[in-house]
Amino acid sequence: MKKNSRILSALLVCALLFPAFPLSARAAYPDRPVTIIVPFGPGGAVDIAARVLAEYFQTKHNIILNIVCKGGGAGAPAMLDVARARPDGYTFGFPGIAPFSTVAHLKKTGYSLKDFRTVVQITNMWMSLAVNADSDIKDIRGLMEAAKANPGKVNYATHGAYSTQSLFMRRILKTFPGVDLPHITYASGQEVSTALLGRHVTSGFGVTTNQKPYVLSGDFRMIGVTSPERLPEFPDVPTFAEQAGPEYVFGSPHGLLAPRRVPDERVEIMQNLVKEALADPGVKAKFAKAGLSTDYLSAAEFQKVVDKTWEFLGETIKEADVQ
């Protein structure tokens, strides 16, 4: 009995001398490096955006973001890594939602939309169709008329057989029956621009970010953008909606996705950190220099965008009878 009393007294002394740390004194999330997996090769627009954010996080909050580029497989291997990661808020994916949705509808990836939760939208890239600046083709209708007059000789190029741009064009062609417009595929958007610059293709379908330098240099003319309204930087370029119908509005949103079971509070912390970064003038300037816009959406708002994109591309693939 006396022995038990001595033990109890010792424990009380320890409690007085070494009180438990209060919650506020514990390390706050994130207290170690966070991995951002980019499902594209290094040097692209998404990699640049991720590294701009990493610099801000390090400078302003002493938070390290490890940027890991894992291209190939249409991004599926990279996003499978995200889906299988420990759901502790230390691994996120930074995909383009359009290719992320497309590949999952076309082949077995090991994951589905329900394996992820949205965190924050970071940027939205609009798609654009361009021709050489000295081409007689001035707009979408002009491209279709040229294709109809020269069956099989007028074409368009994208960065993949089932790229978002190619699926988008399949829908547009239904608005112009009887048009034979072959699709030429390349491995990347940069290769598409190079092919158009070398006049190996009639037109190239990419994103405005990649085509903008060629437009500014006077090499390309954009003949259509997928934004709902004309873009301020390209006020003379008509939208697809103007030319083919209001249903032809489609962007390429990019943002962070997390494994499904990451706690709400950690998603909210990361969401707010990114929101703060995207509002910073220095970050905005660096994004603009890379041809990117800062298009913050909360996790809830971003989820609506992801759901809509997933549904739209699923319907498009089904209608196109893509095998």
Backbone torsions as a table, in degrees:
resi	resn	phi	psi	omega
1	MET	NA	-46.3	178.5
2	LYS	-62.9	-35.9	179.4
3	LYS	-62.3	-42.6	179.4
4	ASN	-64.8	-35.9	179.2
5	SER	-66.0	-40.3	178.9
6	ARG	-64.2	-39.8	179.4
7	ILE	-64.4	-43.9	179.9
8	LEU	-62.2	-41.8	179.2
9	SER	-62.9	-40.4	-179.9
10	ALA	-63.9	-40.6	179.3
11	LEU	-65.2	-37.7	178.7
12	LEU	-65.8	-39.6	177.4
13	VAL	-62.2	-44.2	179.6
14	CYS	-61.9	-40.2	-179.5
15	ALA	-64.0	-36.3	179.8
16	LEU	-74.0	-39.5	-178.0
17	LEU	-77.3	-33.9	-175.3
18	PHE	-128.7	72.0	-178.9
19	PRO	-64.5	152.4	178.6
20	ALA	-63.2	143.3	178.7
21	PHE	-65.7	133.9	175.8
22	PRO	-67.2	160.7	-177.8
23	LEU	-56.2	-37.7	-176.8
24	SER	-66.4	-20.2	-177.7
25	ALA	-88.7	-11.4	-179.8
26	ARG	-73.9	156.3	-179.5
27	ALA	-62.9	134.3	-179.4
28	ALA	-88.4	149.4	175.0
29	TYR	-73.4	139.0	-7.8
30	PRO	-88.4	135.1	-177.8
31	ASP	-108.6	12.4	174.3
32	ARG	-152.6	169.2	-175.6
33	PRO	-56.8	141.8	177.7
34	VAL	-107.7	132.6	-179.5
35	THR	-95.1	128.4	174.5
36	ILE	-112.6	114.1	-178.9
37	ILE	-93.5	119.1	178.8
38	VAL	-100.1	116.8	-176.5
39	PRO	-82.3	38.6	177.8
40	PHE	-139.4	167.0	177.3
41	GLY	-70.0	163.0	179.9
42	PRO	-68.3	151.9	175.5
43	GLY	92.9	-9.2	-180.0
44	GLY	-81.6	178.9	-175.9
45	ALA	-60.5	-40.6	-177.7
46	VAL	-69.7	-40.1	176.8
47	ASP	-60.6	-43.0	179.1
48	ILE	-62.3	-46.2	179.8
49	ALA	-59.1	-44.1	-179.2
50	ALA	-62.6	-39.5	-177.9
51	ARG	-74.2	-29.9	173.5
52	VAL	-64.5	-44.1	177.7
53	LEU	-64.4	-39.5	-179.8
54	ALA	-62.0	-40.3	178.7
55	GLU	-64.0	-42.1	179.1
56	TYR	-64.8	-46.6	-179.6
57	PHE	-59.1	-41.4	-179.2
58	GLN	-67.9	-45.2	-176.0
59	THR	-71.0	-45.2	-173.7
60	LYS	-86.3	-31.2	-172.5
61	HIS	-128.8	0.5	-177.4
62	ASN	56.4	35.4	176.5
63	ILE	-105.1	129.1	-178.6
64	ILE	-94.7	125.5	171.6
65	LEU	-107.3	117.4	175.2
66	ASN	-88.5	114.7	-177.7
67	ILE	-94.2	119.5	-178.1
68	VAL	-117.2	114.1	177.5
69	CYS	-91.0	125.1	-179.9
70	LYS	-135.7	86.2	179.8
71	GLY	-82.4	177.7	178.3
72	GLY	97.1	152.6	177.4
73	GLY	64.6	27.9	-178.3
74	ALA	56.9	26.3	177.9
75	GLY	86.5	-6.3	-176.1
76	ALA	-63.3	-45.1	179.8
77	PRO	-60.3	-39.4	-179.6
78	ALA	-64.6	-45.1	-177.4
79	MET	-73.6	-23.9	173.6
80	LEU	-67.0	-38.1	175.4
81	ASP	-59.4	-40.2	179.5
82	VAL	-66.2	-46.6	-178.5
83	ALA	-59.9	-34.2	-176.8
84	ARG	-91.1	-4.6	-177.2
85	ALA	-68.2	156.3	176.1
86	ARG	-59.7	128.6	-175.7
87	PRO	-80.4	60.8	-176.5
88	ASP	-113.8	5.1	178.6
89	GLY	84.4	15.5	179.7
90	TYR	-113.1	6.6	175.1
91	THR	-140.6	125.5	178.0
92	PHE	-132.8	154.7	171.6
93	GLY	-104.7	151.1	179.6
94	PHE	-127.4	70.2	-176.2
95	PRO	-91.5	165.1	162.8
96	GLY	-82.7	127.1	-172.9
97	ILE	-67.6	-29.9	178.8
98	ALA	-65.3	-55.1	177.1
99	PRO	-64.0	-34.6	176.8
100	PHE	-58.4	-43.1	-179.5
101	SER	-73.6	-39.5	-176.0
102	THR	-62.3	-51.8	-173.9
103	VAL	-63.3	-34.1	-179.0
104	ALA	-69.7	-22.5	177.0
105	HIS	-86.0	-15.8	-173.8
106	LEU	-101.4	-26.4	-177.2
107	LYS	-153.2	167.1	178.1
108	LYS	-73.1	124.0	-177.9
109	THR	-112.6	-13.9	-175.8
110	GLY	90.5	-0.5	178.8
111	TYR	-147.1	166.0	172.9
112	SER	-137.7	178.4	-177.0
113	LEU	-59.0	-33.5	-177.0
114	LYS	-69.2	-9.1	179.3
115	ASP	-85.0	-1.7	-177.4
116	PHE	-127.6	160.9	168.2
117	ARG	-130.7	144.3	-179.0
118	THR	-76.1	150.8	179.7
119	VAL	-118.3	-54.0	-177.9
120	VAL	-168.9	139.1	170.0
121	GLN	-84.4	140.1	-176.4
122	ILE	-111.2	-45.4	-178.7
123	THR	-150.6	158.4	177.4
124	ASN	-131.2	120.7	-178.9
125	MET	-103.3	127.5	177.0
126	TRP	-87.1	147.4	179.3
127	MET	-89.3	154.2	-178.6
128	SER	-146.9	147.2	177.1
129	LEU	-110.9	131.1	-175.8
130	ALA	-131.6	155.4	173.2
131	VAL	-128.7	172.8	174.6
132	ASN	-65.2	146.8	-173.6
133	ALA	-60.7	-29.0	-178.3
134	ASP	-93.7	9.2	178.9
135	SER	-69.5	151.3	175.7
136	ASP	-76.7	-11.8	-179.3
137	ILE	-80.0	122.3	-175.1
138	LYS	-108.7	-20.7	-176.5
139	ASP	-156.7	-178.1	-177.4
140	ILE	-62.1	-44.4	179.3
141	ARG	-60.5	-39.5	178.6
142	GLY	-63.4	-37.4	177.2
143	LEU	-64.6	-44.2	-178.8
144	MET	-66.8	-38.0	178.5
145	GLU	-66.6	-39.4	178.1
146	ALA	-65.6	-39.8	178.9
147	ALA	-66.2	-38.4	-179.5
148	LYS	-68.7	-34.8	-179.6
149	ALA	-78.5	-21.7	-177.9
150	ASN	-132.5	71.0	-174.6
151	PRO	-52.5	127.1	176.2
152	GLY	80.3	-8.0	-176.0
153	LYS	-101.4	-19.8	177.0
154	VAL	-104.4	133.1	-173.3
155	ASN	-142.6	179.8	173.3
156	TYR	-140.0	151.0	-177.5
157	ALA	-119.8	145.7	171.8
158	THR	-139.1	179.7	-175.7
159	HIS	-91.8	21.0	175.5
160	GLY	175.6	153.4	-177.8
161	ALA	-59.0	-34.2	-180.0
162	TYR	-122.3	36.8	176.5
163	SER	-64.7	160.4	177.5
164	THR	-57.7	-40.0	-179.4
165	GLN	-63.1	-40.3	-179.0
166	SER	-68.3	-38.7	177.7
167	LEU	-66.9	-37.4	177.5
168	PHE	-62.9	-43.6	-179.2
169	MET	-67.6	-32.6	177.2
170	ARG	-59.3	-39.1	178.3
171	ARG	-68.5	-42.9	-178.2
172	ILE	-62.3	-38.5	-178.3
173	LEU	-61.3	-23.5	177.0
174	LYS	-68.6	-21.6	177.5
175	THR	-79.1	-16.7	-178.8
176	PHE	-125.4	74.3	-177.1
177	PRO	-61.8	147.3	177.4
178	GLY	84.2	5.5	-179.7
179	VAL	-93.6	128.2	176.1
180	ASP	-102.1	101.8	-176.9
181	LEU	-126.0	89.2	-177.9
182	PRO	-58.0	147.0	179.2
183	HIS	-103.9	123.6	178.4
184	ILE	-107.0	129.7	-176.2
185	THR	-107.4	145.9	175.2
186	TYR	-132.7	174.5	-174.0
187	ALA	-84.4	-19.3	-177.4
188	SER	-154.3	164.6	177.1
189	GLY	-63.2	-34.3	178.4
190	GLN	-65.2	-37.8	177.6
191	GLU	-66.1	-34.8	177.4
192	VAL	-62.8	-46.3	179.8
193	SER	-63.6	-39.7	178.8
194	THR	-64.2	-40.7	179.3
195	ALA	-65.5	-40.0	178.5
196	LEU	-68.3	-40.8	178.8
197	LEU	-61.5	-36.9	178.8
198	GLY	-85.0	3.3	177.6
199	ARG	62.6	32.0	175.3
200	HIS	-84.5	-16.7	177.3
201	VAL	-134.4	160.4	-179.3
202	THR	-78.3	-40.8	-177.5
203	SER	-145.4	156.3	179.6
204	GLY	-129.4	132.5	-177.7
205	PHE	-109.5	114.3	-179.1
206	GLY	-141.0	-143.0	173.8
207	VAL	-118.0	151.9	-175.7
208	THR	-58.2	-33.3	-179.7
209	THR	-57.1	-42.9	-178.0
210	ASN	-79.3	-31.3	-175.5
211	GLN	-89.2	-18.9	-176.7
212	LYS	-53.4	-46.5	-178.9
213	PRO	-59.0	-35.2	-179.0
214	TYR	-74.6	-30.3	175.8
215	VAL	-69.4	-44.7	-179.5
216	LEU	-65.8	-30.6	179.6
217	SER	-79.5	-10.0	179.7
218	GLY	88.5	9.9	-179.5
219	ASP	-86.1	-37.2	-176.3
220	PHE	-113.9	156.2	168.3
221	ARG	-124.8	122.5	174.7
222	MET	-76.3	136.3	179.5
223	ILE	-115.8	1.3	177.7
224	GLY	-175.9	141.1	174.3
225	VAL	-127.3	152.1	-174.0
226	THR	-93.3	10.1	178.4
227	SER	-73.6	159.0	-179.3
228	PRO	-68.6	-28.0	177.0
229	GLU	-133.6	163.7	178.3
230	ARG	-59.6	141.1	-178.3
231	LEU	-78.7	137.9	-179.1
232	PRO	-54.8	-34.0	-178.8
233	GLU	-80.2	-14.6	177.0
234	PHE	-132.5	63.6	-173.5
235	PRO	-65.1	-19.2	-178.3
236	ASP	-92.7	-3.2	-178.2
237	VAL	-93.1	117.8	-179.8
238	PRO	-71.9	152.5	177.9
239	THR	-81.5	161.9	173.9
240	PHE	-65.0	-33.8	179.7
241	ALA	-61.3	-38.9	177.5
242	GLU	-64.3	-35.9	-169.6
243	GLN	-96.5	-28.2	-174.1
244	ALA	-126.3	-13.0	179.5
245	GLY	134.1	152.6	-175.3
246	PRO	-63.5	-18.2	-179.6
247	GLU	-75.9	-9.5	-176.2
248	TYR	-94.8	58.6	173.5
249	VAL	-119.0	122.4	-176.5
250	PHE	-159.7	124.0	177.9
251	GLY	-105.1	-178.3	177.0
252	SER	-125.1	78.0	-178.5
253	PRO	-68.2	144.1	178.5
254	HIS	-131.2	138.6	178.9
255	GLY	-171.2	-173.8	-176.3
256	LEU	-91.8	132.8	170.9
257	LEU	-117.5	147.9	-179.8
258	ALA	-125.2	160.8	171.4
259	PRO	-55.8	146.8	-170.5
260	ARG	-53.3	-38.8	-170.3
261	ARG	-94.0	15.4	175.0
262	VAL	-63.7	133.3	-177.1
263	PRO	-59.1	146.5	-179.2
264	ASP	-54.4	-43.8	-174.9
265	GLU	-64.3	-31.7	179.2
266	ARG	-77.0	-35.4	173.9
267	VAL	-61.9	-42.8	-178.5
268	GLU	-65.9	-39.7	178.7
269	ILE	-62.7	-47.2	-179.6
270	MET	-66.0	-40.5	177.4
271	GLN	-56.6	-46.8	-176.8
272	ASN	-71.6	-33.0	176.0
273	LEU	-64.7	-43.3	178.3
274	VAL	-66.7	-40.7	178.4
275	LYS	-57.6	-45.2	178.2
276	GLU	-60.9	-44.2	-179.2
277	ALA	-62.9	-44.0	-177.0
278	LEU	-68.2	-18.6	177.5
279	ALA	-87.5	-9.5	-177.6
280	ASP	-74.2	129.9	-178.9
281	PRO	-57.0	-37.1	179.5
282	GLY	-65.9	-42.0	177.6
283	VAL	-65.6	-43.5	178.0
284	LYS	-57.6	-43.0	-178.8
285	ALA	-65.0	-40.4	-179.8
286	LYS	-69.8	-37.8	175.2
287	PHE	-62.2	-46.5	-178.4
288	ALA	-61.4	-39.1	179.0
289	LYS	-62.0	-31.5	179.0
290	ALA	-87.4	2.4	-179.9
291	GLY	80.4	22.9	-177.9
292	LEU	-113.0	152.0	173.5
293	SER	-106.5	157.0	175.2
294	THR	-99.4	112.2	-172.7
295	ASP	-125.1	69.8	-177.7
296	TYR	-64.9	133.2	167.0
297	LEU	-136.4	141.3	177.7
298	SER	-66.3	171.0	179.7
299	ALA	-57.8	-43.1	-178.8
300	ALA	-66.8	-42.5	179.1
301	GLU	-68.0	-40.1	-180.0
302	PHE	-65.1	-34.8	178.6
303	GLN	-59.8	-39.6	178.2
304	LYS	-62.7	-40.6	178.4
305	VAL	-64.0	-44.8	-179.4
306	VAL	-63.1	-45.5	-180.0
307	ASP	-61.2	-43.1	-179.0
308	LYS	-65.6	-42.6	179.7
309	THR	-65.1	-44.4	179.3
310	TRP	-58.5	-45.6	-178.9
311	GLU	-67.9	-44.9	-178.7
312	PHE	-60.0	-46.7	-177.2
313	LEU	-72.0	-33.4	175.7
314	GLY	-62.2	-43.9	178.4
315	GLU	-65.7	-41.4	-179.5
316	THR	-62.6	-44.5	-179.8
317	ILE	-63.8	-40.7	179.1
318	LYS	-65.3	-44.7	-179.9
319	GLU	-64.4	-36.0	-179.1
320	ALA	-78.3	-8.4	-179.6
321	ASP	56.8	44.6	179.2
322	VAL	-76.8	128.6	-179.0
323	GLN	-98.4	NA	NA
